[in-house]
Structures are given as structure tokens and as C-alpha cells.
Amino acid sequence: MMKLRLHALFLAIGLGCAYLPHISLAGTSNGFAAYANGDYSKALREFRSLASKGDALAQYNLGLMYQHGQGVAQDYAQARKWYTLAANQRDADAQFNIGWMYDEGKGIAQDHVQAIQWYTLAGDQGHAKAQFNLGWMYANGQGATQDYAQAAKWYTRAANQGHANAQFNLGWMYDEGKGVAQDYAQAMKWYRLAADQDYASAQYNLGWMYQYGHGTALDYEQAMKWFRLAAKQTDADAQQVLGFMYSTGQGVAPDPVRAVKWYKLAAAQGQVKAQNNLGIMYEEGRGVKQDNVRAYMWWSLAAAGGDTDSAKSRDDMEKKLTGLQLSDAQKMAALCKKRNFEGCD
């Protein structure tokens, strides 16, 4: 199945960084010079002087310093006060940050409706992160009725500015026909743009499309290329698929040792299909020394993760083990799970 990764984590992207985006503009240079030198007290004085005179850039920077507690105790209420003054002068970064504060309930009661209003003000001025967040909120019905067409609209605006998360999500919407007419060529276009920015989920989805000829000619070489790129970024699903391709000789010469290598990397992240396949490799002695105890262990772990095939294989293997072997396998599985799958093999 294709992977849709619309995680709320991305709502706050960029906001947590302590940076002053208006530094090149007139009137803030002294404050920024002090900030860059770590003299936050002087920076605060410079920004506060300008902010009190209505300078929107200084108001925004002052809000940012209160938010991050730089040269002053962290104070979300003060941060919002200065952001609001800047936002009322159409400062898009300030509008975005107020939206985020409502979204996360930072210094104010959480209010997704208000978040959408502030994100929209910023998004209408071309703020890509605000546009992405609006797409996410409309796609998930957060602060508004779920509306895939609106989500696609905002994702498109952010994607056209090179926002990789938006490009990936827009690709998925074209892939699934959510809010737009289903169009695999468009899906591949947007996945590729995100993948070229090292977006692992997009790389995985491109690999999947080439592997199964989904919207394109079947091409195992291209599939392997994109899966490898995702796997190098520790994408567990891509690692599992690489293991499968090496195990079965799909597009490459069969190589059970490499298959086991990729299965183990994925299994250590809790990927149940990889855990199931490791059980098979141990039972058959392919790429590893034959070991029914370890086969049972991996099937037991995968079964606990919800894999029904593994549950059957575990139960069948149980009949072949001695009482001592079964006890060892169960202890190994319990210890592996306790270690969060690290150092299990």
C-alpha cells in the first residue's frame, strides 16, 4: 500500500528555529548584529525601541525572542502581543506564528478555527508553511469541515514554492483522487519533486509505482534506485522491500545475505513484514545459519505486531521445538521486545 504521511509534526515546521527573517531590511541591523553576537540584552533594547514606534519587523523579532526566551524569560503571552502588533501590519511570519500558537495552544487556549484564520492571512501572502498547514487542516478536518479540494488548493500553492511536504501530500492526493481528478502522471511529478529534496516517503512511493507499474511502465531498476534512497534514510518499509527484492531476485540477482541485511534493519524498527520474512529466512537457512529458535522468535514478534501469517508460522513452529528450545525462543522474544528490537540477532 502507498504511504500517506500527513503528520501533525509538520504543522510546526520552521517555527521552532531561532532566526530573524527580516534581518536584511532597514531599521533592524543594529538589533540583529547584537543578536548574531549573542548579545540578546542589547538586541532586545534595539528591537523594543523600534517596536514601540510601530516597526513591524522589530515587533516580529521581539515576539520571537520572547517565544524562545532569548535575553528574557520565555513568555508566550508577550510573544503573542508583539506578533499580533506585527500581524496587524500584514507581517506574514507573525501571522503564521500566531496561527501556530492557536494550533498548539501555546500561551492561549487551543483554537483550530482561529489557527485557520491566521494561517489563511499568511497563506494569502504566499507564506508556504502556512499554506501547507492549511492543506493539512482541511485534509484532516481540523478547525474546518474536511475538504480535500481546499486541501489540494493549499498544498498546490505551497508545493509550487518548493515545499517538499506539500509536494508529497499533493502527489498522494493525485494518486488517490482526493480533491482532484486521479492522475498518476501528476502523482509521479509531485512525488519526484519531493523525492529530489530527499523526502524519504516520496522516494518510497516512487519506488512502489515503478515496482508495480502503477501509472508507469514496470521498471525494477528505477524501483530499486528509489527504494535504496529511502532506505538509506532509514525508511523501514523501503528496507523491507529491498530485502524482498534481493530475496526473490526481483530486478536483481538473488542475494539472500543482502536480503537478510535489509530485513534486519527494517525489523529493528518494528517493521512486521521484515520480522516475518526474517523468520522465514531462519527457518530455511537462507542468508543465515538455519535456526528454528530464531525463526520462532521473529514470528512471535511479528505476530505481536499484528501479522497474522507470522502467528500461524509461530504456532506451526512451536510443534517442532523441544520444551527447552521453546522456552529459549520465548525469552529471546521478550528480551528483544523489551529492547525495542535492538540487538536481537
C-alpha positions in Angstrom: 0.0 0.0 0.0 1.1 3.6 -0.6 2.1 5.6 2.4 0.3 8.8 3.4 2.3 10.6 6.0 0.3 13.7 7.0 1.8 14.0 10.5 0.9 16.9 12.8 4.6 17.3 13.4 4.8 19.3 10.1 2.4 21.9 11.4 5.2 23.5 13.5 7.9 23.1 10.9 10.3 26.1 11.0 8.7 27.9 13.9 11.0 26.4 16.5 14.1 27.8 14.9 15.6 31.0 16.5 16.1 33.1 13.4 15.2 36.7 12.4 13.9 36.5 8.8 13.8 40.3 8.4 17.5 41.0 9.1 18.3 42.4 5.7 15.7 45.1 6.0 16.4 48.7 7.1 16.0 49.6 10.7 16.8 46.3 12.4 20.5 45.9 11.5 21.8 47.1 14.9 19.5 44.7 16.7 20.4 41.8 14.5 24.1 42.5 14.9 23.7 42.3 18.6 21.6 39.1 18.3 24.1 37.5 16.0 26.8 38.2 18.5 24.8 36.6 21.3 24.1 39.9 23.0 20.4 39.3 23.5 20.0 42.2 26.0 21.2 44.7 23.5 19.1 43.1 20.7 16.0 43.3 22.9 16.7 47.0 23.6 17.1 47.8 19.9 14.1 45.8 18.9 11.9 47.2 21.7 12.8 50.8 20.8 11.8 50.3 17.2 8.8 48.1 18.1 7.4 50.7 20.4 7.4 53.1 17.4 5.4 50.7 15.3 8.1 49.0 13.3 6.5 45.7 12.3 9.8 43.9 11.7 11.1 44.8 15.2 7.8 43.7 16.6 8.1 40.3 15.0 11.6 39.8 16.1 10.8 40.9 19.7 7.9 38.3 19.7 10.3 35.7 18.5 12.8 36.4 21.3 10.0 36.2 23.9 8.8 33.0 22.5 12.3 31.4 22.7 13.3 33.0 26.0 16.3 34.8 24.5 17.6 37.5 26.8 14.3 37.4 28.6 12.2 34.8 30.4 10.1 32.8 27.9 6.7 34.4 27.8 4.2 33.2 25.2 1.7 36.0 26.2 4.3 38.7 25.4 5.3 36.8 22.3 1.7 36.8 21.1 1.3 40.5 22.0 4.2 41.5 19.7 3.3 39.1 17.0 -0.2 40.5 16.9 1.1 44.0 16.5 3.2 42.9 13.6 0.5 40.7 12.1 -1.9 43.6 12.1 0.6 45.3 9.8 0.4 42.3 7.5 3.6 40.6 8.6 3.1 37.1 7.2 5.6 35.4 9.5 3.9 36.9 12.5 0.5 35.8 11.2 1.9 32.3 10.8 3.3 32.2 14.3 0.0 33.3 15.8 -1.7 30.6 13.9 0.8 28.1 15.3 0.2 29.3 18.8 -3.6 28.8 18.4 -2.9 25.5 16.8 -0.7 24.2 19.6 -2.3 26.1 22.5 0.9 27.9 23.3 0.2 30.8 25.6 -3.5 30.7 24.7 -6.4 28.2 24.6 -6.0 25.9 21.7 -8.4 27.0 18.9 -8.1 25.4 15.5 -10.6 27.8 13.9 -8.5 30.8 14.9 -5.4 28.9 13.7 -7.0 28.6 10.2 -7.9 32.3 10.2 -4.3 33.3 10.9 -2.8 30.8 8.6 -5.1 32.0 5.8 -3.9 35.6 6.3 -0.3 34.4 6.0 -1.1 31.9 3.2 -2.8 34.6 1.1 0.5 36.5 1.2 2.4 33.5 -0.1 3.7 32.0 3.2 4.4 28.4 2.1 4.4 26.9 5.6 1.0 28.5 6.3 -0.2 27.1 3.0 1.0 23.6 3.9 -0.7 23.8 7.3 -3.9 24.9 5.8 -3.8 22.0 3.4 -3.2 19.6 6.3 -6.0 21.0 8.4 -8.6 20.9 5.5 -7.4 17.3 4.6 -7.9 16.2 8.2 -11.0 18.3 9.1 -9.2 20.2 11.9 -10.7 23.6 12.5 -12.9 23.2 9.5 -15.1 20.6 7.7 -12.9 18.1 5.9 -12.5 19.4 2.4 -10.0 17.7 0.1 -10.5 20.3 -2.7 -9.4 23.0 -0.3 -6.6 20.9 0.9 -5.4 20.3 -2.7 -5.6 24.1 -3.3 -3.4 25.0 -0.4 -1.0 22.1 -1.0 -0.6 23.2 -4.6 0.3 26.8 -3.6 2.9 25.5 -1.1 4.2 22.8 -3.5 4.7 25.4 -6.2 7.1 27.2 -3.9 9.1 24.0 -3.4 7.7 22.9 -0.1 8.6 19.2 0.0 5.9 18.1 2.5 3.3 19.7 0.4 4.6 18.2 -2.8 4.4 14.7 -1.2 0.9 15.2 0.1 -0.2 16.6 -3.2 1.3 13.6 -5.0 -0.7 11.3 -2.7 -3.9 13.3 -3.5 -3.4 12.8 -7.2 -2.6 9.2 -6.6 -5.8 8.6 -4.7 -8.0 11.1 -6.5 -8.7 13.0 -3.3 -9.9 16.6 -4.0 -8.5 16.3 -7.6 -9.1 14.0 -10.5 -7.0 10.9 -10.2 -3.9 11.4 -12.3 -0.9 9.1 -11.8 1.3 11.3 -14.0 0.7 14.2 -11.7 1.3 12.0 -8.7 4.7 10.9 -10.0 5.5 14.5 -10.9 4.9 15.7 -7.3 6.5 12.7 -5.7 9.6 13.2 -7.8 9.9 16.8 -6.8 9.7 15.9 -3.2 12.0 12.9 -3.6 14.6 15.1 -5.2 14.6 17.0 -1.9 15.4 13.8 -0.1 11.9 13.3 1.1 12.0 9.6 2.0 8.3 8.8 1.8 8.2 10.3 -1.7 11.2 8.1 -2.7 9.4 5.1 -1.3 6.2 5.8 -3.2 8.1 6.4 -6.5 9.8 3.0 -5.9 6.4 1.4 -5.3 5.0 2.8 -8.5 7.9 1.5 -10.6 7.9 -1.8 -8.8 4.2 -2.5 -9.7 3.9 -0.5 -12.9 1.5 1.8 -11.1 0.9 4.7 -13.6 4.1 4.0 -15.4 6.0 1.1 -17.1 7.2 -1.5 -14.7 10.9 -0.8 -14.0 12.7 -2.7 -11.3 15.9 -0.8 -11.8 14.1 2.5 -11.1 12.2 0.9 -8.2 15.5 -0.3 -6.7 17.0 3.2 -7.1 14.3 5.0 -5.2 13.9 2.3 -2.5 17.7 2.5 -1.9 17.5 6.2 -1.4 14.6 5.9 1.0 16.2 3.0 2.8 19.4 5.0 3.4 17.2 7.5 5.2 16.1 4.6 7.5 12.7 4.2 5.9 11.7 0.8 7.3 9.2 0.0 4.6 11.8 0.6 1.9 14.3 -1.5 3.7 11.8 -4.3 3.9 11.1 -4.1 0.2 14.8 -4.2 -0.7 15.1 -7.3 1.4 12.2 -8.9 -0.6 13.7 -7.9 -3.9 17.1 -9.4 -3.0 15.4 -12.5 -1.6 13.3 -13.2 -4.6 15.6 -11.8 -7.3 13.2 -9.2 -8.4 15.2 -6.9 -10.7 18.5 -8.2 -9.3 20.4 -11.4 -8.9 19.1 -13.3 -5.8 21.2 -12.5 -2.8 19.9 -13.9 0.5 22.7 -12.4 2.5 21.8 -8.9 1.4 18.2 -9.7 1.8 18.8 -10.6 5.5 20.8 -7.4 5.9 17.9 -5.2 4.8 15.3 -7.3 6.7 17.2 -6.9 9.9 17.5 -3.1 9.5 13.7 -2.9 9.0 12.9 -5.4 11.7 14.9 -3.4 14.2 12.4 -0.6 13.6 9.4 -2.8 14.3 8.5 -3.5 10.6 6.4 -6.6 11.0 6.7 -7.9 7.4 10.5 -7.8 7.7 10.3 -9.6 11.0 8.1 -12.3 9.4 10.5 -12.6 6.5 13.4 -13.0 8.8 11.6 -15.9 10.4 11.3 -17.5 7.0 15.0 -16.9 6.3 16.0 -18.5 9.6 13.6 -21.5 9.0 15.0 -22.1 5.5 18.6 -21.2 6.4 18.8 -18.7 3.6 21.4 -15.9 4.1 21.8 -17.1 7.7 22.5 -20.3 9.6 19.4 -22.4 9.9 17.8 -21.7 13.3 14.3 -22.7 14.3 14.6 -20.9 17.6 15.3 -17.6 16.0 12.6 -18.2 13.4 10.1 -18.7 16.2 11.4 -15.5 17.9 10.9 -13.3 14.9 7.5 -14.8 14.1 6.4 -14.2 17.7 7.5 -10.6 17.5 5.7 -10.0 14.2 2.6 -11.8 15.4 2.6 -9.5 18.4 2.7 -6.6 15.9 -0.5 -7.9 14.2 0.9 -10.0 11.4 -1.5 -13.0 11.0 0.8 -15.0 8.8 3.5 -14.9 11.4 1.1 -16.1 14.1 0.3 -19.2 12.1 4.0 -19.8 11.3 4.9 -19.4 15.0 2.2 -21.8 16.1 3.4 -24.4 13.5 7.0 -24.0 14.6 6.0 -24.4 18.2 5.2 -28.0 17.5 8.7 -28.7 16.2 10.6 -27.2 19.1 11.6 -29.0 22.3 10.4 -27.6 25.6 13.8 -26.0 26.2 14.0 -24.5 22.7 10.5 -23.1 23.1 11.4 -21.5 26.5 14.6 -20.0 25.0 12.7 -18.6 22.0 10.1 -17.0 24.2 12.7 -15.5 26.4 14.6 -14.1 23.4 11.4 -12.6 22.0 10.5 -11.0 25.3 14.0 -9.6 25.7 14.0 -8.3 22.1 10.7 -6.5 22.6 12.0 -5.0 25.9 15.0 -3.7 24.0 12.7 -2.2 21.3 14.0 -4.7 18.7 17.7 -3.6 19.1 20.4 -6.1 19.4 18.0 -9.0 18.9 20.1 -11.0 16.4 
